[in-house]
Amino acid sequence: MKTFLCLVLFFAVSACYAQTEQDAGKLHETAQTFLRQGDYENAILVLTKAQQMQPNSLQINKDLLFAYYLKRDFAKAMEVGRPLVARPDADAQSFQMLGLAFKSVAEDKEAEKLYKAGILKFPNEGILYSEYGDLIANKEPERAQKLWEKGIEEDPNHSSNYFFLSRQYAQKGDIVWSILYAEMFLNMESFTARTTEMKNLLLDQYKKFFISGYKPPVDADPKKKKKPTVMFATAVGETLNLQQAHVTYGITPETLTVIRTRFILDWYNKYGNTFPFKLFEHQRQLLQEGMFEAYNFWMFGPASNLKTYQTWQQFHQAELNSFLAFIRSKVFKIPEGQQYHPM
């Protein structure tokens, strides 16, 4: 009889827990809908109820932290976030979101300490390198650059490190790497608020390249064997520089389509086997499938001349739709063994 009562009690507790978990899950879904709608007050209200039902849920606590951050209640965000990152099951996103709250109130020392701890725990998470680099970029741009490059080395398919590095190299006048990283970013993150900035930067960097002409890096020690990273960047610059004859009438989506077509043909005639590179493989595939013109107009058209782009779009809507469907259906991923970035 005693055993029977114990079993009844066990099943009753289990059923109660399962019902609580189910109810908390429904509240969590409702809160996420409020978050997507930008209704942060209601999201916080519902998430708080869900948290009371399931206080140990990592995802509920993360969403509550994020909701407070979006509401700009940074004190509450930090209140939720500090115990969250101390948990053994805390993930990289927990560190990232608490770091955003610290940065918002200029708690830079706390943020730096947090990112160091996060990278120590999650050395392969590119988001932590990108956020850490962004934190120190104004005061320590060279160290920020190293963090972003390390982020690409550890996690080559996280887009933010390419975004920050493209801007960094543009400021330093390293046009080749700025161009490469900008276009890689655009293929990883094609439809966000940062996409427009990168499209404008990429067009500007192409103009600067052909106005100034390519100047290969000066080797301080000519006898020293060049690193593969230097050889790769030099090969890209020299191959692109061969297209100077096509810029007589300016840098436009039309001329860039010709320039970049010739570049890919020349590259694969000379360097394709020496330096396999996902971005150039992607461009060659678009050429082969007849989508390269649409790709170039999508990338450079709005930044170059919006009215001209809209006119082109009217006559090429089918090609543009095919291209957009293609990039939405295909994930741009960097394979192993293509790390040519300048460390």
BELRALIN-V823013 format. One record per residue. N is the residue number from 1. OMEGA is omega in whole degrees, -180 to 180 (NA if undefined). D_FIRST is the distance of its C-alpha to the first C-alpha in Angstrom with 1 decimal. Layout:
BEGIN
n=N omega=OMEGA d_first=D_FIRST
n=N omega=OMEGA d_first=D_FIRST
END
This chain:
BEGIN
n=1 omega=180 d_first=0.0
n=2 omega=179 d_first=3.8
n=3 omega=180 d_first=5.4
n=4 omega=179 d_first=5.0
n=5 omega=178 d_first=6.3
n=6 omega=180 d_first=8.7
n=7 omega=179 d_first=9.9
n=8 omega=180 d_first=10.6
n=9 omega=-180 d_first=12.4
n=10 omega=-178 d_first=14.2
n=11 omega=179 d_first=15.5
n=12 omega=178 d_first=16.5
n=13 omega=180 d_first=18.5
n=14 omega=180 d_first=20.0
n=15 omega=179 d_first=21.1
n=16 omega=179 d_first=22.6
n=17 omega=-180 d_first=24.4
n=18 omega=179 d_first=25.7
n=19 omega=178 d_first=27.0
n=20 omega=179 d_first=28.6
n=21 omega=180 d_first=30.2
n=22 omega=180 d_first=31.5
n=23 omega=179 d_first=33.0
n=24 omega=178 d_first=34.6
n=25 omega=178 d_first=36.1
n=26 omega=177 d_first=37.6
n=27 omega=180 d_first=39.1
n=28 omega=178 d_first=40.4
n=29 omega=178 d_first=42.2
n=30 omega=180 d_first=43.7
n=31 omega=179 d_first=45.0
n=32 omega=175 d_first=46.6
n=33 omega=177 d_first=48.4
n=34 omega=179 d_first=49.7
n=35 omega=-180 d_first=50.8
n=36 omega=-180 d_first=52.7
n=37 omega=-178 d_first=54.4
n=38 omega=179 d_first=55.5
n=39 omega=-171 d_first=53.5
n=40 omega=179 d_first=52.2
n=41 omega=179 d_first=51.3
n=42 omega=177 d_first=48.8
n=43 omega=-180 d_first=47.5
n=44 omega=179 d_first=46.9
n=45 omega=-177 d_first=45.2
n=46 omega=179 d_first=42.7
n=47 omega=178 d_first=42.2
n=48 omega=176 d_first=41.4
n=49 omega=179 d_first=38.6
n=50 omega=179 d_first=37.3
n=51 omega=178 d_first=37.5
n=52 omega=178 d_first=35.4
n=53 omega=-179 d_first=32.7
n=54 omega=-175 d_first=33.2
n=55 omega=-177 d_first=35.1
n=56 omega=180 d_first=35.0
n=57 omega=-180 d_first=36.5
n=58 omega=-175 d_first=39.8
n=59 omega=178 d_first=41.4
n=60 omega=179 d_first=40.7
n=61 omega=177 d_first=42.1
n=62 omega=180 d_first=45.1
n=63 omega=177 d_first=45.9
n=64 omega=175 d_first=45.7
n=65 omega=-178 d_first=48.1
n=66 omega=179 d_first=50.4
n=67 omega=177 d_first=50.3
n=68 omega=179 d_first=51.5
n=69 omega=-180 d_first=54.1
n=70 omega=178 d_first=55.4
n=71 omega=-178 d_first=55.5
n=72 omega=171 d_first=57.5
n=73 omega=-170 d_first=55.2
n=74 omega=178 d_first=55.5
n=75 omega=179 d_first=54.1
n=76 omega=178 d_first=50.7
n=77 omega=180 d_first=50.9
n=78 omega=178 d_first=51.4
n=79 omega=177 d_first=48.6
n=80 omega=-171 d_first=46.1
n=81 omega=-177 d_first=47.8
n=82 omega=177 d_first=48.0
n=83 omega=-179 d_first=44.3
n=84 omega=-177 d_first=44.0
n=85 omega=178 d_first=46.4
n=86 omega=-179 d_first=44.8
n=87 omega=178 d_first=41.6
n=88 omega=-179 d_first=41.2
n=89 omega=178 d_first=40.7
n=90 omega=180 d_first=43.8
n=91 omega=-177 d_first=46.1
n=92 omega=-180 d_first=49.9
n=93 omega=177 d_first=50.0
n=94 omega=178 d_first=48.3
n=95 omega=-179 d_first=51.2
n=96 omega=-175 d_first=53.7
n=97 omega=176 d_first=52.6
n=98 omega=177 d_first=52.5
n=99 omega=177 d_first=55.9
n=100 omega=179 d_first=57.2
n=101 omega=177 d_first=56.2
n=102 omega=-179 d_first=57.9
n=103 omega=-177 d_first=61.0
n=104 omega=178 d_first=61.2
n=105 omega=176 d_first=61.6
n=106 omega=173 d_first=63.8
n=107 omega=-172 d_first=61.3
n=108 omega=-180 d_first=62.9
n=109 omega=177 d_first=62.0
n=110 omega=180 d_first=58.3
n=111 omega=-179 d_first=58.6
n=112 omega=177 d_first=60.4
n=113 omega=180 d_first=57.8
n=114 omega=-178 d_first=55.1
n=115 omega=177 d_first=56.8
n=116 omega=178 d_first=57.5
n=117 omega=180 d_first=53.8
n=118 omega=180 d_first=52.9
n=119 omega=177 d_first=55.4
n=120 omega=-179 d_first=54.2
n=121 omega=-177 d_first=50.7
n=122 omega=-175 d_first=51.8
n=123 omega=-178 d_first=55.2
n=124 omega=-178 d_first=55.4
n=125 omega=-177 d_first=54.9
n=126 omega=-177 d_first=58.3
n=127 omega=-178 d_first=57.4
n=128 omega=177 d_first=57.1
n=129 omega=-178 d_first=60.6
n=130 omega=180 d_first=62.1
n=131 omega=179 d_first=60.7
n=132 omega=178 d_first=61.7
n=133 omega=179 d_first=65.2
n=134 omega=179 d_first=65.6
n=135 omega=-172 d_first=64.7
n=136 omega=-171 d_first=67.6
n=137 omega=-177 d_first=70.0
n=138 omega=-178 d_first=72.5
n=139 omega=-175 d_first=72.8
n=140 omega=-175 d_first=72.3
n=141 omega=-179 d_first=73.1
n=142 omega=178 d_first=73.6
n=143 omega=176 d_first=70.2
n=144 omega=179 d_first=68.7
n=145 omega=179 d_first=70.4
n=146 omega=178 d_first=69.0
n=147 omega=-180 d_first=65.5
n=148 omega=178 d_first=65.9
n=149 omega=177 d_first=67.4
n=150 omega=177 d_first=64.6
n=151 omega=177 d_first=62.2
n=152 omega=179 d_first=63.9
n=153 omega=-177 d_first=63.8
n=154 omega=-174 d_first=60.0
n=155 omega=-171 d_first=59.1
n=156 omega=-178 d_first=62.1
n=157 omega=171 d_first=60.5
n=158 omega=-168 d_first=59.8
n=159 omega=-169 d_first=62.6
n=160 omega=180 d_first=63.2
n=161 omega=176 d_first=64.8
n=162 omega=179 d_first=67.4
n=163 omega=-178 d_first=68.0
n=164 omega=-178 d_first=68.7
n=165 omega=178 d_first=70.8
n=166 omega=177 d_first=73.0
n=167 omega=-179 d_first=73.9
n=168 omega=-179 d_first=74.4
n=169 omega=175 d_first=76.7
n=170 omega=179 d_first=78.6
n=171 omega=-179 d_first=79.4
n=172 omega=-178 d_first=80.5
n=173 omega=176 d_first=82.7
n=174 omega=-168 d_first=80.9
n=175 omega=-176 d_first=81.2
n=176 omega=-179 d_first=80.0
n=177 omega=177 d_first=76.6
n=178 omega=178 d_first=76.3
n=179 omega=-177 d_first=77.1
n=180 omega=-177 d_first=74.6
n=181 omega=179 d_first=71.7
n=182 omega=-177 d_first=72.4
n=183 omega=176 d_first=72.3
n=184 omega=176 d_first=69.2
n=185 omega=-177 d_first=67.5
n=186 omega=177 d_first=68.6
n=187 omega=177 d_first=67.1
n=188 omega=-175 d_first=63.8
n=189 omega=-167 d_first=63.7
n=190 omega=-172 d_first=65.9
n=191 omega=178 d_first=64.9
n=192 omega=-179 d_first=64.1
n=193 omega=-178 d_first=66.1
n=194 omega=-178 d_first=67.4
n=195 omega=-179 d_first=68.8
n=196 omega=179 d_first=71.9
n=197 omega=-178 d_first=72.7
n=198 omega=177 d_first=72.6
n=199 omega=178 d_first=74.7
n=200 omega=180 d_first=77.4
n=201 omega=-178 d_first=77.3
n=202 omega=177 d_first=77.5
n=203 omega=180 d_first=80.6
n=204 omega=-179 d_first=82.2
n=205 omega=175 d_first=81.6
n=206 omega=178 d_first=83.3
n=207 omega=-179 d_first=86.3
n=208 omega=180 d_first=86.6
n=209 omega=-175 d_first=86.4
n=210 omega=174 d_first=89.3
n=211 omega=-176 d_first=91.3
n=212 omega=-175 d_first=91.2
n=213 omega=-176 d_first=91.1
n=214 omega=176 d_first=88.9
n=215 omega=-179 d_first=89.5
n=216 omega=-180 d_first=87.7
n=217 omega=179 d_first=86.3
n=218 omega=-180 d_first=88.8
n=219 omega=-180 d_first=87.8
n=220 omega=180 d_first=88.5
n=221 omega=-176 d_first=88.8
n=222 omega=-177 d_first=90.2
n=223 omega=-179 d_first=89.8
n=224 omega=-180 d_first=86.1
n=225 omega=-178 d_first=84.0
n=226 omega=176 d_first=82.5
n=227 omega=176 d_first=78.7
n=228 omega=180 d_first=77.3
n=229 omega=179 d_first=76.3
n=230 omega=-179 d_first=79.9
n=231 omega=-180 d_first=81.2
n=232 omega=-179 d_first=78.8
n=233 omega=178 d_first=79.7
n=234 omega=179 d_first=83.4
n=235 omega=178 d_first=83.1
n=236 omega=-178 d_first=81.6
n=237 omega=-178 d_first=84.2
n=238 omega=179 d_first=87.1
n=239 omega=178 d_first=85.9
n=240 omega=-179 d_first=85.4
n=241 omega=178 d_first=88.8
n=242 omega=-175 d_first=90.5
n=243 omega=-177 d_first=89.8
n=244 omega=-177 d_first=92.3
n=245 omega=-176 d_first=94.6
n=246 omega=-177 d_first=92.1
n=247 omega=-179 d_first=92.0
n=248 omega=-177 d_first=95.6
n=249 omega=174 d_first=94.5
n=250 omega=179 d_first=91.6
n=251 omega=-180 d_first=87.8
n=252 omega=176 d_first=86.3
n=253 omega=180 d_first=83.4
n=254 omega=-178 d_first=86.0
n=255 omega=178 d_first=87.6
n=256 omega=176 d_first=84.3
n=257 omega=178 d_first=83.1
n=258 omega=-179 d_first=86.3
n=259 omega=-175 d_first=86.0
n=260 omega=173 d_first=82.4
n=261 omega=179 d_first=83.0
n=262 omega=179 d_first=85.9
n=263 omega=-178 d_first=83.8
n=264 omega=178 d_first=81.0
n=265 omega=179 d_first=83.6
n=266 omega=-178 d_first=85.4
n=267 omega=-177 d_first=82.2
n=268 omega=172 d_first=81.0
n=269 omega=-172 d_first=84.5
n=270 omega=-169 d_first=84.5
n=271 omega=-174 d_first=81.2
n=272 omega=-179 d_first=78.4
n=273 omega=-178 d_first=77.6
n=274 omega=-176 d_first=78.2
n=275 omega=175 d_first=76.0
n=276 omega=-174 d_first=73.2
n=277 omega=-173 d_first=72.0
n=278 omega=-178 d_first=69.4
n=279 omega=-179 d_first=71.4
n=280 omega=175 d_first=74.5
n=281 omega=178 d_first=72.5
n=282 omega=179 d_first=71.1
n=283 omega=180 d_first=74.6
n=284 omega=178 d_first=76.0
n=285 omega=179 d_first=73.2
n=286 omega=175 d_first=74.1
n=287 omega=-177 d_first=77.8
n=288 omega=-177 d_first=77.1
n=289 omega=175 d_first=75.0
n=290 omega=-178 d_first=77.7
n=291 omega=-173 d_first=75.6
n=292 omega=178 d_first=77.4
n=293 omega=179 d_first=79.7
n=294 omega=178 d_first=76.8
n=295 omega=-179 d_first=75.0
n=296 omega=178 d_first=78.0
n=297 omega=175 d_first=78.7
n=298 omega=-176 d_first=75.0
n=299 omega=-172 d_first=75.3
n=300 omega=-173 d_first=78.8
n=301 omega=-178 d_first=79.8
n=302 omega=-179 d_first=78.3
n=303 omega=-178 d_first=79.4
n=304 omega=-180 d_first=82.8
n=305 omega=-173 d_first=83.8
n=306 omega=-179 d_first=81.3
n=307 omega=178 d_first=83.8
n=308 omega=178 d_first=85.0
n=309 omega=180 d_first=81.4
n=310 omega=176 d_first=80.7
n=311 omega=178 d_first=83.8
n=312 omega=-177 d_first=82.8
n=313 omega=180 d_first=79.3
n=314 omega=-177 d_first=80.9
n=315 omega=-177 d_first=82.5
n=316 omega=-175 d_first=79.7
n=317 omega=-179 d_first=76.5
n=318 omega=179 d_first=75.4
n=319 omega=180 d_first=75.8
n=320 omega=179 d_first=74.1
n=321 omega=179 d_first=71.1
n=322 omega=179 d_first=70.8
n=323 omega=-179 d_first=70.9
n=324 omega=177 d_first=68.4
n=325 omega=-180 d_first=66.0
n=326 omega=-176 d_first=66.6
n=327 omega=177 d_first=65.7
n=328 omega=-176 d_first=62.7
n=329 omega=-174 d_first=61.3
n=330 omega=179 d_first=62.1
n=331 omega=178 d_first=60.7
n=332 omega=-177 d_first=63.4
n=333 omega=179 d_first=62.1
n=334 omega=180 d_first=64.0
n=335 omega=177 d_first=63.5
n=336 omega=174 d_first=63.5
n=337 omega=179 d_first=67.0
n=338 omega=-178 d_first=68.8
n=339 omega=-180 d_first=68.7
n=340 omega=-173 d_first=72.3
n=341 omega=-174 d_first=71.8
n=342 omega=177 d_first=74.1
n=343 omega=NA d_first=72.1
END
